[in-house]
C-alpha cells in the first residue's frame, strides 16, 4: 500500500475540479473538520510503532477519505 499522506482542502477541490469560490465556500463547512480529523489520523499512523495499531489507524484514515469524497460528490450532484 502507498504511504498515506496528509491532504489539504485545496487538494480535494483540485481532485474534484472545484474552482468556483462560491462552491468552495458552500462545501467548506461540511468537509473542514473531517479533513482535519483524517490528517490527524495520518500523523498518528506515521508515529505508531505497533504495526497492528498503525494498520487500524490507516484504515480509519482511508475510510474518512472515502467519506470526504462522497460528501463532495453529493454536493456537486446537488449543485449542478
N, C-alpha and C positions, 0 to 999 in steps of 0.2 A: 504494500500500500504506500502511496506517496505520502511524504511528510505533510502533515496538516499545518497550515499557516493561518495567521490572523488575516482578516479581511476588513477593509474599510467599507463604509456605507457607499462611497463612490464606486468601489469595485462592483458592488451589487447593481448599482444603477447602470454602470457600463455593460455589465453582463446581460442586462435586460433592455438595453438601448433606451434608457430613460434619460433624456437630456433636458426636457422641459422643466424649468424651475417650479412651475405651479404643480406639476405632477410630483416632483420631488418633495415639495412642502406638504402635500396631502398624504403621501405614503410614509414620510419620515417618522411620525409618532407611532405608527404601527410596527416599525421594524427596529427602531433605535435600540431599545432595551434588549431585545432578543439577540441582536448582533453583538452588543456588549457582552452579554452572557456567554455567547458562543466563543468569543475571543478570550474570555476568562478561562473557559474550559481548555482552549488550545494552550494557553500558558500553563495551566495545571498539568496537562498531558506532557508538555515539554519538561517539566520539573520532576514528574513522577518517576521513581526508580523501579517500583514494582510493576512488572510487565502486565499482569492481570488488571490492576487498577488503571494503568495507563490505557489499556485497550478499552476499558469501560468508559473512561472519560472521553477518549477519542470517538467512540460510538455515539456518546451523547452529543458531542460537537457536530458530528455528521448528521444526526437526526435534526438538530437545530438548524443546520444549513439547509436541509430539505424543507423544513417548515418556513424558513425565511423566503426561499424561492417560491414556495406555494402561495404565501401571502402576497408577494409581489405579482405573481402570475394572476391571481384572482383579482387584484387591484387593477391590473392592466385590462383584463377582460371586462370588468365592470365600467371602466372609464374610457372606452374606445368608441 
